[in-house]
C-alpha cells in the first residue's frame, strides 16, 4: 500500500531513477546494467530548533559546476536509497538546469527522530514550539548554510503529503525560499481531502492510508484478508469497531476521528491556512479534476493566497488528472483515453520554466494566472483569473419525470423516491473492490463508467436530451437538492455525468469483442461527485437530527471544473444515499456520535427528491 501511495506522491517525483527496478526480471535474461551515476549521494541528520534530528538525503548533479539552487522535498514516505543516483525521470525537463535535490523524512518517520503526529496545527506567532512550518524553516536555514556550492535559493515541491509539506512552509517562509509548488496539497481534513468529505468519513481509504503511516515507522500495510473490501467493511459494523477490534489505539488519527465526529476545535485548530498572510513567495498550485485522494485542498490554498497577492505570483494549474498523474504523460484516465500528453506539457512548459526563472534567474517570468487542460475539448486554456470571468450561473433542474431541463423546475410538489438500506449500500465502484493500494481501480474510480449502478432501485437518474451545441462549464459547480428522508439522519450523494453517444466509436468487430466493454460508446463519465451528510446541514460544528419527511434544501458543493459537454452528448445527474465503503454508512437514525452507532441504529429510510432540485453550472456562453 505504501508503495502505491509513494509512487502517486512525491516519491515518484523525485525518485524516478529507481522506477525501472519495479519491473520483474525475465528468465534467461542478463540483468540490466546499473544506471550511469548522474548524482552524488550523501545522508545527514539535520538538527531542528528543539534538537530533534531529521534524516536527510542530499544529491548533487555530477555534470553541473558552480552554485546551484536547492530543491527540497519533505515527506513521511521515505528518502531515496543510496542506489538512486541515476536519471530523475519525472524531472526530465528540470534536470538540464541543474538542482541540488534534497529529501527529508518528517519527524518520527524511518530514521528521523521525534514523533510523527500528522497534526497540521501551527504554533502561535512568537511561540517556542515546533511544527511542520518551523521544521521546513530550520531545514532550509541549515541547507543554505551547510550545503557546498548552493546559490542561496531554495524551492519546495511535492505531491500529496509532500505537497502539504511544501505548502505549509509558506506560513513561515524562510528568506531563502524563492519558489514553491504544492501539488495535490490539503488544508482541512474534516471538510475534504483524505479523511472526510464534508464530515462524512472516507472509510476504506482512511483505513488503508492511516495504518501504515501511524501503526509502524516502516509503512507496513493493514491486511483485511478479504478479497472484496465491500464485504469486509460491511461485516465490520459501526466504525468504532475498526479501532476496538483491529487498530487497538495504534493509529491515533483514527482514534481522534472517532472522538471528534463534528467540526470542533480539534479540526478547526488544524486549519493552517488561516496563518497565511500576504503572498510573498511565487507559488504554483496543481490540482486534478479527478483526484481521488486530495481533490479540494489545492483550490482552497490558492484561493486563500489569492486574497492578498499584490505581485501576482500566485498561480494554479488543473487538468483531467488523478492523484499525481501529471507526473507522467497523462494520456488516459484508466482505460478512458485522453488526447495529447497533458502531464508532459505541464512539466515541460509550466513547471520547469517556473523553477528555472525563480531559482536560476533564467528565461521569461511566468505571466499566467490559471491554466487548465480542459476536459471534453482536451485543450489547454489560459485564464486571467480563477474562477474564470465571464461565466453565467445556470440552473439545470431535476424534474419529476426524470429529465433535466434548463427551462424550469416543473410543477411544484412533485417528488421521486427510493428506499435506502444500510444493509445493502451502493458501492462506490464495481465489485469486487480491491484494497486501495496498489490498485488501478482506485486510481481512476472517479472517472469510472457509472452504468454499473443505473439499475439499482436506490439510485435515481435524471437525463437531458442530446445537446444541440457544446456546453462549456468553467468554475465552481454546486447542487441543491430539495429532499427529505423518513429517518432522522441521511446522506445525499450527487453525481454530475457526461453521457457519451452510443456511436462515438466504431462497434468492435467480432475479433475485438473482448474489448467491447472498453469502448466509449454510451460511457457515463462522472464530472463531479460529492456527498452531504444531513446532520450538518445547519452547522458543521453541531450535529442535529433531521425532521422526518420534511423537505428542505441540501446544498452539495461539487468543486471547480473546466469541462465541455459536447454536442450530441447528454447530461445526467444521479442521486443516492450511500457510497460504500469509500464513505462510511449513515445509520439513518440520528445518534450523537455516528461512529459509535449500534447495530440496531442502522435502519431503512425512504428518500424523496422533489421539485426545485438543481445543479448550478458556471456556463461560458
N, C-alpha and C positions, 0 to 999 in steps of 0.2 A: 504494500500500500504506500509506504513512504517513497519507494522508487517512483511510482506513478506521480505522486504529489510533487516530488522534486523535479521530475522531468517537465511537468507542466508549469513549474515555478522557475525560480532563478537558477537552479542547478543546471537547467537546460541552457539558460542564457550564458552563463559564464563557466560551464564545464563541458562544452561541446567537444573538446579534444578527445574525451574518452568515450563518446557516444558510440563509436563503431564497435567497441568491445561488447555491446549488448547483444549482438547477433551471435547465434550459436555456431561453433566451428563445424565444418562439414568433414565427414570421414575421408581419409586418404588425401587430405589436402595439407599443404605446408602452412604453418602458422604465418599470418601476415606480418610483414616487417614492422617493427616498432616505429611510431611516428617520429619524424625528424623533430628534434628539440627546437622549439621557437621561443621558449621562455625559460628563464632561470626559476628556481623554486626555493623558497625558504619559509620556515614556520617560526612564529614568535608568539609570546604571550603578552598582550598589550594591557598595561595596567589602567584601571578606571580610577576615578577620584576617591572611591572608598577602599581601594586596594585590591579589589577583585580583578583577576587577570583573564582575558578572553583570548581563546585560541584563534590565531590569525595567520592566514597564508598570503604570502606576497610573491607575485610572479612578474618578472620584468622581461619585455621582448629583447631577445639577444641581438636582433638586427637593427636596433634603434640607438642612436647616440644622442647625447645631450639631455637636458632636463625634459621630463615627460610629466603629463598630468596623471593623477591617480584616479582610478575608477573603483569605487568601493561598493561591495555588497555585504549586507548584514543579514543573517539567516539562522533559523533553527534547524535547518536540514542538512548540515554538514558542510565541510570545506573540501576542495578538490584534493585528490590524493597526490602523492609525490610523482606519480606517472603522468599527471596531467600537464605536460609541458609542450604538447603539440598544438596544432591549429585550433582556434576557437571558432567553431563553425557558425554559431549564432551571432558572432561578432565579425563576420566576414567583411562587412563594409566599414567597420571601425578599425580593424586590425592594421590596415595600411597607415593610419595616422599615428598609431602607437600610444599605448596606455600601460601604466603600471597597474596590474589587476590585483585587487585585494579582496579576499573573502574572510569573513569573520563569523564564528559561531556565537550566537547570543548566550547570555548568562545561563548556566546550568545545562547547556546542550553539548554533548560529546565531551571534549576535553576542556571546555570553558568552565571556569569556576563560578560559584554562586548558585542561585535558584532560579529556575525558569518558571515564571508565574503566568504568562500570557496576558498580564494586565496592561491595558492601554492608558491607565490613569497617569497623569503627569504631575510632577511636583509643583507646588505653588511657586510663583516667582520669588526668588531670594532664598528658597528653602535649600537645605544642605543634602537632601536625599538624592537618590538616583532613579532613573527611569530610562526608557529606550532613547529619548531625546538627549539626555546627558551622556549616555554611552556612545551615541553617534558623535556628539561633540568631542568627547575625550578621545575617541579613536582618531578622528580627523586631526585633532591637535597633535597627537603622538606621531601620526604618519608624516605630516608635513615637516616635523622637526627631526625625524629619525630615519626616514627612507632616503637613501642617497639619490641624488640627481633627480629630484622631483621639481616641477616648476611652480609649486605653491598653489596649484589649482586642483580642487577635488570635485569629482562628480559622483553622484549616487544613482543607482538604478536597480530595479528588481521587479519581479512579477509575484503577486500573491503576498505571502508573509514578507519576503524581501522588498516587495513594493510598499507595504505599510512601513517597514523599517526605513525606507528612503523618504517616504512622505513625512513621517513623524519628526525627522531631523529638521524639517522646516519650522517646527515650533520653537526651536532653539538653534538657529543656523550659525555654524562656525564661520568666521570671516573668510576662510579658505574655500568654503562650499560655494561653487560657482554655477552648478547646473545639476538638476535633479529630474529623474524620470520615474515617477511612481506608476507602475503598471499593474492593473487589477488590484489596487490597494483597497483599504477599507477604513471607515471612520466610526461605525456604530454597529456592534454585533447584535443588538436587540432589534433594531429597525430592519436590518437586512445584512446580507453577506455572511456566508459560512454557517452561523449558528441559528439564525432565525430569518423568517420572512414576516415582517411586521408583527413580531411577537410569537408567531407560530414556529415551533421548534423544527429545525431541519434534522430529523431523527437519524436516518441512515447515514447521512454524510457526517454529522457531528460525531456519531459513534466511530466511524472509520477514520476520522481525522484526529479527534482529540486523544484517543487511546495511545497511538504511537508517539504523540507529542509529550504526553504527561505521565503515562504509566512507566516509561523507561527512557533512558537517555539515548538509546541506540535506535529508536524508531521501529521497534518490533510491532507488527500489526496484531489486531484483535481478530481472532478466527471464530466465527459462529458455528462452523461445521455444517451449515445448511447450504444446499445447492441453490435454493430460491430464497433470497433475503426477505421477500414479501412474507413468506410463511414464518420465518424465524421471528420477525418483528411483530407479526400478528399474535403469535403464541406468547410473546413477551408480556403482553398486557400493559398496565399502566407504566409510564416512563420511569417512575421511581424504582421499578424492578430492575432496570438496567444497572443502576448504581448498587442496589442492595444485593442482587444475585451475582453480578458479573464483575463490575469495576471495583466495588467494595471500597470506595473512597480513594482509589488510586488515581483518579482523574479529577482533580479539584475543579476544573472549569465546568464539568458536567454537574458535580455536586452543587456548585453555585447557581447554575441554571435552574436546578430543581428548587432550590431555596429562594430564588428570586424570579418568579414567573412573570411579574409585572415590570413595567419600565420605571424602576425605583432608583434610588440614589446610587446603588451599586452599578447600574448600567449608565446612568447619566454622568457619573463621575469619570467614566472612561471615554466620554465623548471628546477626544483630544483635539479635534479641530476648533473647539472653542478658544484654544490658545493661539491659533494662527492670527497674526496681525497683518501689517502691510506686506504685500508680496515683494520681496527683495531679491530672491533667488530665481533665475529663469527656470521654469518648470514645464515639463512635457508630460501630461497625463495621457494614459492609454486605457481604453475600455473596449470590451467586446459586447456586441449586442446579444450574443448567445453565450455569455459567460455563465457557466453552470455552477460556479463557486462564489465569485465576488462580483455580482453584476451592478451594484449601485455605488460603492464607495468612491470610485474614481470620479464619477459625475458630481458627487457631493463635495469632495475635496476641491475639485476645480471650481465649483460654484462658490464655495467659501472664499477661496483665494481671489476669485474674480471681483469680489465686492470691494477690494482695495488693491488695485493693480495699476498704479499710475504709469509705469514704464511699459505696460502691455507685453509683459514677458510670461504671462500665464496662458498656456495653450493646451488643447485637448485633441486627441485623435481617437476615432471609433471606427469599428468595422464589423463585418459578419464573422466574428471570431468567438471560439470557445476560450476557456481559461488559458491564456498564454499562447494560443495557436498562432499569433502573429510572429512568434519566434521562428516559425517555419514558413514555407511558401504560401500556405493558406489557400490552396486551390480546391478545397472541398469543405463541406460540413458533414462529416461522416461519409455516407455514400451519396450525398447530395452535392453535385459538382458546382464549383464557383468559377466563372470565367476569370482569367487573369491570375496573378500571384500577389494578392494584396499584402501578405506578410513580408514578402521580399521587397515590394515597393516601399513599405513603411520603413524597414530597416535601412534600405539604401538611400531613399530620397528624403526622409524626415528625421529619423533618429541619428544616423551618422552625421549629417550636416549640423544638427542641433549641438551635439557634443563637440564637433570639430570647431565650431565658432566660439563656443563659450569656454572650452578648455584649452584649445590650441590657438585661438585668435585667428583662424583662417576661414576663408570663404565668406559668403554673404550672411548677414544676420537673419535668422528666421523671422519672416514677416507675417505669418498667418496667425489666425486666432483659433480656428477649428477646421479640421479636415476629417471627412467621413468617407469611407468606402461604402457607398450607398447600396444596400441590398435591393434586389429587384431589377435595378438598372445595371448593377455591378460596375459602377464607375466611381472615380474619385470626385468629391465635391469639396469646395472650399467655402467657408462662411466667415463673414467679418465679425460675427458674434455668435454665441451659442447660449440659449436656443436661437435658432436661425430667425432673423427678422422676416416679415412678410408672410407669415402663416395666418390662417384663419381657423379658430377653434370651431370644429364642425361636428355636430351630434349625429351619430349613427344609432338609430333606435332599434331595440329588440321588440318586435311586435308579437302579438299573441298567436298569430298564425305561423310562427316560426321563420318569418322573413326579417331581413334587415332593411331599414329604409332611412334615407336622408330627408324624406319628405315630412315625416311626422311620427308621433308616438303611437297613434292608433286610438281606438276607443278606450276611455278611462275605465278602470276597474277590472280589466281583463288580466288573467294570470295563467301561467303554465306551472305545473308542479311535478315533483318527483319525490320518492322516498329515499332517504339517505340512511344506510345501515352500517354502523361502525364495525360490525362483524364481517362485512364484505366491502371494504373500502375500494375506491377506484385506484388502480395502480398508476404511478406517475410515468411508467414506461412499460413496454411489453414484458410479460413474464416468460420464463423465469428471470428474476432480477439478480444480476451478478453483484458481487461486492464492488464497492466504489473504485478501488484500485487493485490491479491495473485493469481498466475496463474502457474500451472504446464506446460501449453503450452509454456509460456515464458521461464520457467526454462530450457527446453530442446529443444527449437526451432532449435538450431544449429545442433542438431542430428536428426531432423525430416526427415522422408522419403520424398525425393524430387520428387516423381512421381506426386505430385499434380500440378506441373507446366509444365510437359513434353509436353502436347498437346497445350499449348498456342502458338500462331503464333509469339509472341515476345520473345520467349526463344529458343535459338539454343542449340542442344546437339551433342556431339561427343562421340563415344563409341568404346572401344578397343575390340578385340577378347578376349575370355576367356584366362586368364593367364595360361601358361603351368607349371609354378612354382611360388613359393612365391616371392613377390617383397617387399623388406624392404626399407622404406623411413624414414630416420632419420636425422633431421636437418631442415634447412631453406628452405621452399618451395616458389617458385615465379612463376608468369606467365608473359608472354609478348604477348600482342595482337598486330598484325598488323591490324589496324582498322581505319575506317573513319565514319563520320556522315554527313548527309546533312545539319545539323544545325550548329550553332556556339558554342554550348556547349553541353556536354553529359556526362552521367555516363556509365561505363562499370563494370558489376558485374561478377566475375569469381568464379565458384564453382568446386572443385575437389571432385569427388564422388566415393565411393566404391560400386559397384553394386553386390549384393548378387545373387547367383544362384537361380533359381525358385524352386529347390528341396532341399534347405538347411535344411528344416524342413519337417516333415510329414504333408501332407494336413489334415487340421482339419476334423474330422468326422462330419456327419450331426448334431449330438448333440452338437457340438462345433462351429457351423457355426457363432455364434455371435462373435467369436474371429478370424474369417477368415482374416480380415484385420490387425490383430495384429501379424501375424507371420512374420518371417524374410525372407520369400520367395520373391525374387525379390527386396528386400529392397534397396533403394538408400540412403546410409549413407554418408552424406557430411563430408569430412575430413578437408577441408579448404575452406573458403568462404571470399571474400573481395570485396570492391568497390573502384573504382578510378574515380575521377571527372576530366573531361577534361580541365577545366580552369586552373588547376595547374600542367599540365604535364611538363611544363618548369621550373616553380618556385613556391614553396609553398607560397611565400610572395606576389606575384603579379599575379593576375588573368589576363588571356589573352584569347581572343576568338579563337576558332579553325577555321582553314581554311576549308570551306565546301568541302566534298568529297575528302579530302586529306588523303591518307593512311599514318599513322605514328605509331610509337611504343607507346603502353600503358603498362608501367611496373606496375604490380599489385602484391604487396607483399602479401604472404599468410601465414606468420608466421612460427614458429617452430612446428614440429610434430615428432612423433615417431609411425609409423603405418606399419603394414604388410598387403598388399593386397594379400590375399590367392590364391593359385592355384585354378582355376575354376571360380574365381571372374572376373569381368570386371572393367575397369576404365572408368569413364565418366567425361566429362567436360561440364558444362553448362555456357552459356553467355547470359546475359540480360542487360537491361539498366535502370531498376527500381527495387526497393527492399522496398516496401512501407507497412506500414508507419514507419518501423524502420529507414529508411533513407528518408530524405525529397526528394520531387520530383525535378528533374532538369528541368527547363522550356524548355531547349534545344535551346533557343535563349539566346545569351550572354547578360547579364546585369551586370553592375559594382558590385552591391550588390545582390547576389542571393536571399537573404531573403526578399528583397524589390521588387521582380519582380511583374509586374502587371498581371492580369488575361490573357490579350491578348499576353503576352510573352510566355505562355505555348503552344507549337506547336508540331505537329508530326515531326518525323525525321526518315529517312532511315539509318539504321546502317549496316555496312559491316565489316565482319571479314575475313581476307584474308590470303593467303599463307605466311608461316613464323611464324604464331602464335603458341605458345608453352607454356607448363608448364615445368619448370625445377625442377627435383626431385633429392634430395640427396640420391642416392641409395647405399646401402651396398651390395656388390656383394657376 
